[in-house]
Amino acid sequence: MAERASATISSIFIYPIKSCRGISVPRAPLSPTGLKWDRQWLVVNSKGRAYTQRVEPKLALVQVELPNEAFEEDWVPGQTSYMVIRGPGMEALKVSLSKPCKVVDGISCWEWSGSALDEGPEASLWFSRFLGNPTRLVRFNAASETRAVDPAYGRGYKTMFSDEYPFMLLSQVLSLCSLGLIFLRFLKVFHFQCLSFLVNGCKPFSEDLWTEIKINKLTFHGVKLCSRCKVPTINQENGIAGSEPSEALTKFRSDKVLRPNGKQQGKVYFGQNLVCKDSLTGGKGKVIRVGDPVFVVKQVHSPAEAAA
């Protein structure tokens, strides 16, 4: 079908540390694994296994800051460049973005395992005190490791410590029309962990149908509806889990409702997982900005036809 402008990028979110609070940015350069800086770091337990809000909801309270210039396309960190980490009752932790790190083996994140870069004893002590368990902060070892996207949905693509896919897109209009006050409350206290792009100007849940879109001349493919876990029920202001908005979503976003003729697994869908064809190759100008129009190139007719 012919290209048509269907929406506009209203917000962009990056999560430097998996399962910690995200950063809202006006622009974000693309990398072969997603948005620059997105989920490069991971909090792990004493056995090297990933901690997420599913088992450590207090991670919702961890705030992360990067230098403003870090989101410039060609910026390279120097000796005085830091990621700053804050948490309730804790002094700020500064993690160098440029110092060499010790390589550690035996790190695992869902189905992936391999080596990572240990951010050292100070970071380990900070997170251990905050969570009350032996903990380390590690960084993805891009020099030697690769984490592939499920080839059934995105063959040839890769990511770092995200759950499954490099990008996730969600339409904003639903917050006003579909979930009303319930969603408005929760949109204020969390940004739906793993959300990359929030868009407006389209009908609610239009992203369900998008299989190919263009943003700033970059081609993205919608590869799989995003099934939501328990994390959206965790209030990102206090780290306490509740029942909403999952209960509200279940009434009209479950597989039973959206895909009645398919296999029922009790899943709730909210957002579209994306990969970007153009992020795999080199070259400048691969930046997404707030205000960029979204052009739909291809779409299916109903959520039942979308991959999930």
JOZIUR-V834296 format. One line per field, one symbol per residue. phi: phi as a letter, one per 40 degrees, with the letter a starting at -180 (. if undefined). burial: # if it has 16 or more other ideal C-beta (glycine too) atoms within 10 Angstrom, else .. A space follows every 50 residues. Layout:
phi: ???
burial: ???
This chain:
phi: .ccacbabcbabbbbdbdgcccbcbcaaccbcbhcdgcfcbacbcccgcc cbccbbcccccccbbbddcccccbcbcbcbcbcbbbadgbccbbbccbcc bccbcgcbafccaicabccgcccccccccccgadabbbbccccbbbbccd ccbacgcaabbcdabcbabaccdcccbbbfcdcdccccbabfdgccbbbb gbcdgdcdccbabbbfgccbbcbadcccccddcccccbgbcbbbcdcccd cabcccccbcccccbgcbbahbcbbbdcccbchcgcbbbdhccbbccbac cadcccca
burial: .....##################.#.###################..### ###..############..##.....#...###.#.#.....#.###... #.....#.#..#..#####...##.###.##...#######...#.#.#. ..##..###################..##...#..##..########### ##..############.#.##########.######..#.#...##.### ..###..##.......##########.##......###.#.#.####.#. ..#..#.#
